[in-house]
Amino acid sequence: MMAEIRKLETPESLQIIRDIAADVWPKTFRNILSPEQIVYMMKMMYAPEVMERELADGFYFDALFLDGEPAGYVSYSAYDEPGEAKLHKVYLLEKYQGQGYGSLLLRHVADRCRELGFRGLRLNVNKHNERARRAYLRNGYQEIESVKIDIGDGFFMDDFVMRREL
C-alpha cells in the first residue's frame, strides 16, 4: 500500500481530520469514556472554529493517505516549555491499526519536530487506553507524570503524560 503524509494548511482541508475523528473517536473511547463525554470532547477539539484557531496559532496538521485515501492524522505544536513540542492527536482508522502506520506517524512527527528545532516531544494518553500507551512505549516514549485535567461540564481527562527525547 502506498503511504503518503500530507500537510493540511487550509481551514477547508481540516475536514479530512474531522471525518476520520468522527469514525475513530467513538470507537476508541466507547469503553473508556461516557457517550456524553465523547460528544463533549469531540466538540471541544474538532469544531471547525477550534481547529481553524489552532491552525492560525501555529499547530501542524498532517494526514496519512494510503493509496490516495485518508487513513489517519496527527496534530502537533510548540509546547509551553522552551525546546519542547506537544503531540496533540494521532489517530488511525480502525482498519489500518496494528499494521505499523501508527509508528510511521509517530516517526514522522518526531522527525518534523526535530527539523523544527525541538529537543523533546510530549503527549497525553488516557490511562485506560492501554493499546495507545503500549504503542507510545514501543516508540520511545516514557511516562513522566500522571494528571487529571478538568475540561469543563464535570468532565475530566485522566491521563499519563509521556515524553521522548528528539
Secondary structure, DSSP 8 states (H G I E B T S, - for coil): --EEEEEE-STGGGHHHHHHHHHHHHHHHTTTS-HHHHHHHHHHHHSHHHHHHHHHTT-EEEEEEETTEEEEEEEEEE-SSTTEEEEEEEEE-GGGTTTTHHHHHHHHHHHHHHHTT-SEEEEEEETT-HHHHHHHHHTT-EEEEEEEEEEETTEEEEEEEEEEE-
